[in-house]
Amino acid sequence: MEKTKEKSRVLVIGATGRLGHYLTRFSIQSGHPTFALIRNSTFSDPSKSANLESLSSAGVTLLKGSLDDEASLEEAVSKVDVVISAIPSKHVLDQKLLINVIKRTPSITRFIPAEYGADPDKTQVSDLDHGFYSKKSEIRRLIESSNIPYTYICCGLFMRILLPSLVQPGLQSPPVDKVTVFGDGNVKAVFVSEVDAAAFTIKTIDDPRTLNKTLYLRPCGNVCSMNDLVEMWEGKIEKRLVKTFVTESQLLEKIKETPYPDDMEMVFIYSFFIKGHHTYFEIDESCGGVNGTELYPDVKYMTVSEFLDTLL
């Protein structure tokens, strides 16, 4: 009888965050021995104790350490086969020491760096985004030059970003009377819930088809233009909204006169809904891209329509 291949041991960095929590949960559910690197300060923070308790009771092994403590990184990385980083985008360059440690640890079979958004190599807003994407590309080049086996996860926008307001800057909930449409309203962007992004990510880690590839998520029903979103919402509230169109030049002007970081919401709108940086290219396997929903048709995901239902 053929011996069942053992599941990879997984280390999640950023496990106390929203995405990191889902990653550890799916890793455990999928049968992977799972470890989480937890800062000392988190262990002593009463507001985090329930989170740590839930990780521990689920079967996650908690390890003390941080991204700026090389000894703790070496110890943690030595225990596993796969490292998944889920730290916030503003801290992506903090992964450099981790990458150096992984480079010296030949047992690592996969590293998934903190991305989970637009493909940083395919966005073209470097004059506007204050280094948001160039820092992620810098991490990619460091991984590749270090010959570390990797998978990059590009899942568009998390549903909790922009979608709750129907892409209306400054609003916290969808409009019920009038709506601003950016550009002609026909450029499509991709939305994925964090739970689903985590589920797809865990699917990749022992899959040879995703080794040294970029996994793109474009789930059916979740690739939507602003006009699609408005029409969907109008159907749900049974009311027509009055549309105001903002041109590309008008949006660029507004971005330039808005200080950082308040401008970033509009930079993302410009990138995704005017320039189409989620969808202007085909997913091409010969260029290192694979389609997550085609590889893993068994993953059930939340649709944009289902998410909008939660806002009614």
C-alpha positions as CSV (number, residue, x, y, z in Angstrom):
1,M,0.0,0.0,0.0
2,E,1.4,3.4,-1.1
3,K,2.4,5.6,1.8
4,T,0.4,8.9,2.0
5,K,2.7,11.9,1.5
6,E,3.1,13.9,4.7
7,K,1.6,17.4,4.6
8,S,4.0,20.3,4.6
9,R,4.7,22.0,7.9
10,V,3.6,25.6,7.7
11,L,4.8,28.8,9.5
12,V,2.4,31.8,9.3
13,I,3.8,35.3,10.0
14,G,1.1,37.8,10.8
15,A,-1.2,35.1,12.2
16,T,-3.0,37.5,14.6
17,G,-4.2,39.7,11.7
18,R,-7.5,39.0,9.9
19,L,-5.9,37.3,6.8
20,G,-3.3,35.5,9.0
21,H,-6.0,34.1,11.2
22,Y,-7.8,32.6,8.2
23,L,-4.5,31.2,6.8
24,T,-3.7,29.4,10.0
25,R,-7.3,28.1,10.2
26,F,-7.3,26.7,6.7
27,S,-3.8,25.3,7.2
28,I,-4.9,23.3,10.3
29,Q,-8.1,22.2,8.6
30,S,-6.1,20.9,5.6
31,G,-4.0,18.8,7.9
32,H,-0.8,20.8,7.9
33,P,1.2,21.0,11.2
34,T,0.9,24.8,11.7
35,F,3.1,27.3,13.5
36,A,2.6,31.0,14.1
37,L,5.4,33.5,14.9
38,I,4.1,35.8,17.6
39,R,5.8,38.9,19.0
40,N,6.6,39.0,22.7
41,S,4.5,42.2,23.0
42,T,1.5,40.3,21.7
43,F,1.8,37.6,24.3
44,S,1.6,40.3,27.0
45,D,-1.3,42.3,25.4
46,P,-4.6,41.5,27.1
47,S,-6.6,42.5,24.0
48,K,-4.8,39.8,22.0
49,S,-5.2,36.9,24.5
50,A,-8.5,35.7,23.1
51,N,-7.0,35.6,19.6
52,L,-3.9,33.7,20.8
53,E,-6.1,31.3,22.7
54,S,-8.2,30.6,19.6
55,L,-5.1,29.8,17.6
56,S,-3.7,27.6,20.3
57,S,-6.9,25.7,20.9
58,A,-7.2,25.1,17.1
59,G,-3.9,23.3,17.2
60,V,-1.5,26.1,16.1
61,T,1.9,26.0,17.8
62,L,2.8,29.5,18.9
63,L,6.5,30.5,18.6
64,K,7.9,33.7,20.1
65,G,9.8,35.9,17.7
66,S,9.7,38.8,15.3
67,L,10.8,39.9,11.8
68,D,13.7,41.9,13.3
69,D,15.0,39.1,15.5
70,E,17.2,36.8,13.4
71,A,17.7,34.1,16.0
72,S,14.0,33.7,16.5
73,L,13.4,33.6,12.7
74,E,16.1,30.9,12.3
75,E,14.5,28.8,15.0
76,A,11.0,29.1,13.6
77,V,12.0,28.6,9.9
78,S,14.0,25.5,10.8
79,K,10.8,23.8,12.1
80,V,8.8,24.0,8.8
81,D,8.7,23.4,5.1
82,V,6.5,26.4,4.0
83,V,6.6,30.0,5.2
84,I,3.6,32.3,4.6
85,S,3.8,36.0,5.3
86,A,0.6,37.9,6.0
87,I,2.0,41.2,7.3
88,P,0.4,44.5,6.4
89,S,1.5,46.1,3.0
90,K,3.1,49.0,4.7
91,H,5.6,46.6,6.4
92,V,6.5,44.5,3.3
93,L,10.2,45.5,3.4
94,D,10.4,44.1,6.9
95,Q,10.5,40.7,5.2
96,K,14.2,41.1,4.0
97,L,15.8,39.5,7.1
98,L,13.3,36.6,6.8
99,I,14.2,36.1,3.2
100,N,17.9,35.9,4.2
101,V,17.1,33.3,6.8
102,I,15.0,31.3,4.3
103,K,17.8,31.5,1.8
104,R,20.1,29.7,4.3
105,T,17.5,27.1,5.1
106,P,17.5,24.5,2.2
107,S,14.5,22.6,3.7
108,I,12.1,25.4,2.8
109,T,10.0,24.2,-0.2
110,R,7.8,27.3,-0.6
111,F,7.7,30.9,0.5
112,I,4.5,33.0,0.0
113,P,5.3,36.7,0.6
114,A,2.8,39.3,1.8
115,E,1.0,40.5,-1.4
116,Y,-2.7,39.4,-1.8
117,G,-3.6,42.3,-4.0
118,A,-2.9,43.6,-7.5
119,D,0.2,42.2,-9.2
120,P,2.9,44.8,-8.3
121,D,4.8,44.0,-11.5
122,K,1.7,44.9,-13.6
123,T,0.5,48.1,-11.9
124,Q,1.6,51.4,-13.5
125,V,1.0,54.0,-10.8
126,S,4.6,54.4,-9.5
127,D,4.3,58.2,-9.7
128,L,1.2,58.2,-7.5
129,D,1.4,55.3,-5.0
130,H,4.2,56.4,-2.7
131,G,6.1,53.2,-3.3
132,F,3.2,50.9,-2.4
133,Y,3.8,48.5,-5.3
134,S,7.5,49.0,-6.0
135,K,8.3,47.8,-2.4
136,K,6.4,44.5,-3.2
137,S,8.3,44.2,-6.5
138,E,11.5,44.7,-4.6
139,I,10.7,41.8,-2.3
140,R,9.9,39.6,-5.4
141,R,13.3,40.4,-7.0
142,L,15.0,39.5,-3.7
143,I,13.2,36.2,-3.5
144,E,14.0,35.3,-7.1
145,S,17.7,36.3,-6.8
146,S,18.0,34.2,-3.7
147,N,16.6,31.2,-5.6
148,I,13.9,30.7,-3.0
149,P,10.9,28.6,-4.2
150,Y,7.8,30.8,-4.2
151,T,4.2,31.4,-5.0
152,Y,2.8,34.9,-5.4
153,I,-0.9,35.4,-4.6
154,C,-2.7,38.1,-6.6
155,C,-6.3,38.3,-5.6
156,G,-7.4,41.8,-6.5
157,L,-9.2,43.8,-3.8
158,F,-10.4,42.4,-0.5
159,M,-14.2,42.9,-0.4
160,R,-13.9,45.0,2.8
161,I,-12.0,47.6,0.8
162,L,-14.0,50.0,-1.4
163,L,-16.9,47.5,-1.9
164,P,-18.8,48.4,1.3
165,S,-19.2,52.0,-0.1
166,L,-19.8,50.9,-3.7
167,V,-16.4,52.5,-4.5
168,Q,-17.5,55.9,-3.1
169,P,-14.5,57.7,-1.4
170,G,-15.3,58.8,2.1
171,L,-18.5,56.7,2.4
172,Q,-18.8,53.8,4.9
173,S,-22.0,52.3,3.3
174,P,-23.5,52.1,-0.2
175,P,-25.3,55.2,-1.6
176,V,-29.1,55.1,-1.9
177,D,-29.7,58.3,-4.0
178,K,-26.7,59.3,-6.1
179,V,-23.5,57.6,-7.1
180,T,-20.1,58.7,-8.5
181,V,-18.8,56.6,-11.4
182,F,-15.1,56.9,-12.3
183,G,-14.1,56.9,-15.9
184,D,-16.7,55.4,-18.2
185,G,-17.6,52.8,-15.6
186,N,-16.8,49.8,-17.9
187,V,-13.3,48.9,-16.6
188,K,-13.4,45.7,-14.5
189,A,-11.7,45.1,-11.2
190,V,-11.5,41.9,-9.1
191,F,-13.0,41.4,-5.6
192,V,-12.2,38.5,-3.2
193,S,-13.0,38.0,0.4
194,E,-10.1,37.5,2.8
195,V,-11.5,34.1,3.9
196,D,-11.5,32.9,0.3
197,A,-8.0,34.3,-0.5
198,A,-6.7,32.3,2.5
199,A,-8.5,29.1,1.3
200,F,-6.9,29.4,-2.2
201,T,-3.5,30.2,-0.7
202,I,-3.4,27.1,1.4
203,K,-4.4,25.0,-1.6
204,T,-1.2,26.1,-3.4
205,I,1.5,25.1,-0.9
206,D,2.0,21.5,-1.8
207,D,0.9,21.9,-5.5
208,P,3.7,21.6,-8.0
209,R,1.6,23.5,-10.5
210,T,2.0,26.7,-8.5
211,L,5.7,26.4,-7.8
212,N,7.5,29.6,-8.8
213,K,4.2,30.9,-10.3
214,T,1.8,33.8,-9.7
215,L,-1.6,32.6,-8.7
216,Y,-4.3,35.0,-10.0
217,L,-7.8,34.9,-8.6
218,R,-10.6,36.1,-11.0
219,P,-13.7,34.3,-9.6
220,C,-16.8,34.2,-11.8
221,G,-19.2,36.9,-10.5
222,N,-16.4,38.8,-8.8
223,V,-14.9,40.6,-11.8
224,C,-17.0,43.7,-11.9
225,S,-17.0,47.2,-13.4
226,M,-18.4,50.2,-11.6
227,N,-21.4,50.0,-13.9
228,D,-21.9,46.4,-13.0
229,L,-21.7,47.2,-9.3
230,V,-24.2,50.1,-9.6
231,E,-26.6,48.0,-11.6
232,M,-26.4,45.1,-9.1
233,W,-27.0,47.5,-6.2
234,E,-29.9,49.2,-7.9
235,G,-31.5,45.8,-8.4
236,K,-31.2,45.0,-4.7
237,I,-32.6,48.3,-3.4
238,E,-35.1,48.5,-6.3
239,K,-34.2,52.1,-7.0
240,R,-32.3,53.9,-9.7
241,L,-29.3,56.0,-8.6
242,V,-28.4,59.3,-10.2
243,K,-25.0,58.9,-11.8
244,T,-22.2,61.5,-11.8
245,F,-19.2,60.7,-14.0
246,V,-15.7,61.7,-12.9
247,T,-13.1,61.7,-15.7
248,E,-9.6,60.4,-15.5
249,S,-8.1,63.9,-15.5
250,Q,-10.5,65.0,-12.8
251,L,-9.6,62.1,-10.6
252,L,-5.9,62.7,-11.1
253,E,-6.3,66.3,-10.2
254,K,-8.2,65.3,-7.0
255,I,-5.4,62.8,-6.1
256,K,-2.7,65.4,-6.5
257,E,-4.4,67.9,-4.2
258,T,-5.1,65.2,-1.5
259,P,-2.3,64.6,1.0
260,Y,-0.9,61.1,1.8
261,P,-2.3,58.7,3.0
262,D,-5.8,60.1,2.3
263,D,-5.1,60.0,-1.4
264,M,-4.5,56.2,-1.5
265,E,-8.1,55.2,-1.8
266,M,-8.4,57.3,-5.0
267,V,-5.1,56.0,-6.3
268,F,-6.5,52.4,-6.0
269,I,-9.7,53.5,-7.8
270,Y,-7.6,55.1,-10.6
271,S,-5.5,52.0,-10.9
272,F,-8.3,49.4,-10.9
273,F,-11.3,51.2,-12.3
274,I,-9.7,53.5,-14.8
275,K,-6.4,51.8,-15.8
276,G,-7.7,48.3,-15.3
277,H,-4.6,47.0,-13.6
278,H,-6.4,43.8,-12.3
279,T,-7.7,42.7,-15.7
280,Y,-5.8,44.3,-18.7
281,F,-3.7,41.2,-19.2
282,E,-4.4,37.5,-19.9
283,I,-3.3,35.0,-17.3
284,D,-0.5,33.4,-19.2
285,E,1.2,30.2,-17.9
286,S,4.1,30.6,-20.2
287,C,4.8,33.9,-18.4
288,G,4.4,32.4,-14.9
289,G,0.7,33.0,-14.3
290,V,-1.9,30.4,-13.2
291,N,-5.7,30.8,-12.6
292,G,-6.7,29.9,-9.1
293,T,-10.3,29.2,-9.8
294,E,-9.5,26.9,-12.7
295,L,-6.9,25.0,-10.6
296,Y,-9.2,24.7,-7.6
297,P,-12.8,24.5,-8.7
298,D,-13.8,22.9,-5.4
299,V,-13.2,26.1,-3.4
300,K,-16.5,27.7,-2.7
301,Y,-16.2,31.5,-2.6
302,M,-18.4,34.5,-1.7
303,T,-19.6,36.4,-4.8
304,V,-19.8,40.2,-5.0
305,S,-23.6,39.9,-5.1
306,E,-23.6,37.8,-1.9
307,F,-21.4,40.4,-0.3
308,L,-23.7,43.3,-1.3
309,D,-26.6,41.3,0.2
310,T,-24.9,41.7,3.6
311,L,-25.1,45.5,3.2
312,L,-28.9,45.6,2.8
